[in-house]
Amino acid sequence: MEKSPFPLVPLHWFGFGYTAVVVSGGIVGYVKAGRVASLAAGLLFGSLAGLGSYQMSQDPRNVWVFLAATSVTFVGVLGLRSYYYGKVMPVGLIAGASLLMAAKVGVRMLMTSD
């Protein structure tokens, strides 16, 4: 019996978990600092991550909304904010989660490319 190159947990489930982290980060930023921009960004990018996760659940090769619109954008923007302000929570946490998701999706793309 040949072993499948794909993990037991489908990638889109990790995406839905990442969606929850992004939305939660926006809510925490709003509650802790009263920043409406944090809430708006969390809800907007969380919605995009949810849409991308749903698209991946329908077609595992359809990763562009998830990868480009959320993960890579958050790695850049939140990574710089975390570095500039020296804060890990919640900005650095979400930047780290975004980096992990971008890497996971990127590796999956390389594994499935023809």
N, C-alpha and C positions, 0 to 999 in steps of 0.2 A: 504494500500500500504506500503510495507516494504522499509525502507530507505537503500540505498546502503552504505556499509562501505567505499567506495572509494570516494575521493574528485571529484569535478566537473572537475578540471584540471588534466589531466593524468600526471603521474610522469615524463614521458619522456620529456614533455614540460619544466618542471623545469630543467631537465638535459640539454636541449639545451640552456637554459638561462645560466646555470652554465658554459657550454662550452664557451659561448661568454665572460663571466667574466674571465675565465682562459686565453683565447687567448688575451683578452684586457690587462690583467695584464702583460703578457709577452711583449707585445708591449710597454706598459707604462714603464716597467723596462728597455727596450732597449732605448727608447727615452730619458728618464730622466737620466740614468746613463751610457748609451752606452754599456750595458752588453749584449753581444751576447748570453751568457748562459741563460739569462732571456728570450730572444726571442725564443731560441731553446726549452727551457723547456715549455714555454707557448704554442708554436705550437705543440710540441709532446704530452703533456698532454691534451691540448685542443682537439687534434685529437682523443686521446683515450677516452676522455669524450664524444665527438660526436659519436664515434663508440658505446660506451656503451649506450648512449641515443637512438641511432637507434635500438640497440638490444632490449632495453626495450620497444620500440614502437612495435616491432614484437612479443615479448613474455615478459610480465610484470615480469615474474619470473627470467628472464635472466639478472641479475644485477651484475654479478661478475666482468666483465671488468670495469664497471662504478664504482662499490664500491671499489674494491681492487686496481685497477690500477691507479685510479685518486683520488677519494675523500679521502680515508684513507692515501694514500701516501702524498698527499698535506697537510692534517691535521698535520701529523708528521713533515715533512720537513719544510714547511713554518711556522708552529706554532713555531718550535724551532728557526728559523731564525728571526721571528718577536720578540720573547722573547729576544734572544741574542742581537740583534741590537737595540731593543726598538722602532722599526718603525712599524707603523700601515698601512701605504699606500705604495705600493699596497699589500705587502706581508701579513700583518695581515688581510686585507680585504678578500683576496683569501683564507687564512687559515680559517677564520670564515665562509665563504661561503662553503668551503669544509666540515667543521664540520657539518653545517646545512644539507648539502646534504647527508652526511654519516648517520646522524641521521634519516633523512626522509626516505632514502632507507632501513635502518635497521628496522625502525618501520613498513614499508610496508612489509618487509620480515616476521616479526613476526606475522603480521595480516593475511597474506595469507598462512602461513605454516600449514600443516595438522597435 
